[in-house]
Amino acid sequence: MAQEELDLDTPPQALTRPEAEDQARVLRRTLQRHNYLYYVEAQPEISDGEYDTLFRRLQALEGTYPELVTPDSPTQRVGAEPRDDLPTIPHTAPMLSLDSTKEEEDLVRFDERVRKAVGDPVRYLVEPKLDGASVELVYEEGVLVRAVTRGNGQEGEGVTENVRTISSVPLRLRDEVRSAPQFLAIRGEVLMYLSAFRALNERLVEEGSDPFANPRNASAGALRQLDPRITAQRPLDLLAFDILSVVGVEFNEDREVVEALRDWGLKVPERVALLDDVDAILDYHHAIFSDRDDLDYEIDGIVIKLNDLAAREGMGTTSRHPRWALAFKFEPRKEVTRIQRIAVSVGRTGVVTPVALLLPAEVGGVTVSRASLHNRQEVERKDVREGDLVRIQRAGDVIPQVLERVAEEGKPRGPAFQMPVECPACGTCLVQRGPFTVCVNQLGCPAQLKGRIIHFGSRSALDIEGLGEETAALFVQEGLVKELADLFDLQAADIMDLPGFAEKSAQNLVQGIQSRKKVELRRFLYGLGIPEVGEAVARDLASHFGDLEAIRNAERGTLETVAGIGPKMSEVIHGFFHEEQNARAIDAVLGKGLELSPPPSSGGDGTALAGKKVVFTGGMEGLSRLEAKKLVEAAGGKAVSSVSSSTDFVVAGEDAGSKLAKARELGVNILTEAEFLELLKGLQQEDEGGEGAVG
Ligand code: IVH
C-alpha cells in the first residue's frame, strides 16, 4: 500500500466520514507493515520521518473521529491507565517447563528414549534457549486480546497492556502470507537487550534505586509494571516459539509452526535448525555456545524438541514437562576478578557471613561486584584473602560464587581473613556454632531486625509490596520499627518524609501492610523465619495443623507426625516457639489483628472438586476472589467467570446480579459463601476417607 495513494493534505475535518474511515484503515495497515519491517525484519522501507508523518495523520483522524480508534491501531500501543494490581488469568493450556541438563549423557539418554518411543528416523527442531520471561499471547480473529505471564504454569498475571507496548509484538496478526486463525494462543519469551539492560541499571543507580541482578529479572520486572508507560520505556522484545492452542489450522511438524508464527508477523528465535542426531546437536550446542557473546541478549542453552507433532502427542508430558523436549544448558560463565575487600554481613538469624567485595566484573552481561563466602571455614578452605585474584561464576538464578583463587606467582599476599570478634551491627560478642559465627543479640541487633522485616514482607511470606531492603533499613535506622508488630502501626505520616518516599508512596505502603493482615497461615509461618522452615515445611505444617495455636502448642512428637519433619527439625521448631522473646514477638504481631486463614485442603492437591466448574459472583465476606479461586483449584476444580449450563456451582455473595439470575434460569446449584466453605470441608473429609481406603 503506497503512501502516494493517500490524500494526506486534506484536513481530517474536511473528509467525509467514509473517506476518513477508509484512510484510517489504510493507514493502520500501512503503519502495521512498516512497524513489522522495522522491528521484526529489521529492514525498514521508509524513514523514521515518513513513518511519523503517517502516524500523526492517523492520530489526527482518530482525534477527529474517535469512533475510528480500533484496539489494534498502532496509536494504541501505549496509553492505558496505570492499574492497582494485575489480574490473575488462567492459561489457555498449561505452560509447562522444560526438563533440563548440562550433561551430554542426559542428551544421549533423551535421544534413546525418543527413538524407543517413536521409532527411527527422528528429527529435532533445535533453537537457542532464551533467558527471559515467559508469556502467553492470545489472538482472537487476528487481534491481540490478552497477554499473561507464566506464573505457576496454570495461571499468571494479565499483562496485556504492557505487552502491547513491545514494538515487535503485532497488535494484529499479519495476513499477507497466511490468513490469521480464528483463535491463537502462543508462547514466547520477553527479553531485554543487554545494551538496554546496562543503560537501565546505570539509570537506576543514578536515581538511587537498586539495579536489577540480570536481564531476565529486568524483563520480568518491566513486564509486571502496573503502569504500561513505564514498560514502554524499557526496550523489550518478544520472540515466539510455541503454539499453546490454535483453532482452524492443522500442523504436522514444529517447523511449520515456526514458519506460521513468522508469517503471522511474530518474531521467532534466530538460528532455528532441524537436526537428525546427537552428534549434530552437540555441534550446534558448541557453535551457539561460542557465538553467544556476540548476541545482544542472554541465552542459557539450547532447546531440543521433537519435530513431529503427532509423535509428541504419543510421548506425552509429565506433570511438569513434556517428554519430547529437553533443554541442554550451557556451563555457567566464569570470569576472573580481584577481591578488593572482605566485608561481613549479619543476616536475619544472626549468622555473620563474610562477603567478597569484588572489582566489578562482567559475567555474561551482568556486573558482579559481591559474592558470599558463606563462613569462616569456607574462606579458609578456599584460602582467599583481600587483594587475591579469584575465579567467579554466575549460573542462571544462582547468586555469584567465588570458585577458587587464581595464583599469582611472586605477588605478595595480604594477611589471612579474620572473623571480627564483635557484631559489626550491634557490637555484641560473636559466638561460634560449628562453622557459623553468630550474633546472639537476636531482637536487639538492628541488622537482624532488618533481615526479619525483609523476610516477613517477602513474596512467599506476607508479600508486602514496597517493603524491600532499603525501606527496611530505613525503618530500623529511624527507629520506626523495633519489632515486626510495629509494621502494622506505621502511618503514612511516619514514612512520607523518609528519603525516596512521598505522600502517595507512603500511603500505598501503609495500605499494602494493612491489607496483608488477612493472610494465609502458611505464609505467616514462613514469614516468621523459623530456622529450617522453608515454604514447603510451612505449607505442610499449616495444612496438618490448620491453625497457628495448634502448631505453637504442639509437642515435638506431634510435630514429627508431619511428613518430612524429623527429630532435628521438630527440636528447632519447638524451640523457636517456646523461646520467650519469640513467643512475645508473635503475640505482639497477632495483637495487631491479624487473621490467619487456614489452608484450603489437606495437601493443596485434593480432588474433591475434580473437574467441577465454579463461578463466584457478588462480594464475599471472608474470602478474596483470589483466595476463593485458590480454594477451588486446590480441590481440583476450576474457577470460571461466566455461567453456563456446564457450570456446577455458583457461589453468590452480596449484591450478586446477572450471573445469579442466569444460574437460576439454568438451574445451576447456587451456594452462599458459608455453604461453599461447608461444602469444601465436607468434600475434603470424603477425600481423606477415600485416600485412607486406598492406602
Ligand atoms: S519450548 C513445554 N523453546 O524456557 C515447553 N522454551 O523451562 C515448551 N524457553 O520458561 C517451551 N527459550 O519459556 C521453548 N526456544 C525455546 C525457549 C523456551 C526459552 C523457556 C520457556 C520456559 C523455560 C523452560
Boltz pocket constraint, residues with backbone or C-beta under 6 A from the ligand:
constraints:
  - pocket:
      binder: B
      contacts: [[A, 95], [A, 96], [A, 97], [A, 98], [A, 99], [A, 127], [A, 128], [A, 129], [A, 130], [A, 131], [A, 132], [A, 133], [A, 134], [A, 135], [A, 150], [A, 188], [A, 189], [A, 241], [A, 242], [A, 269], [A, 303], [A, 321], [A, 322], [A, 325], [A, 327]]
      max_distance: 6.0
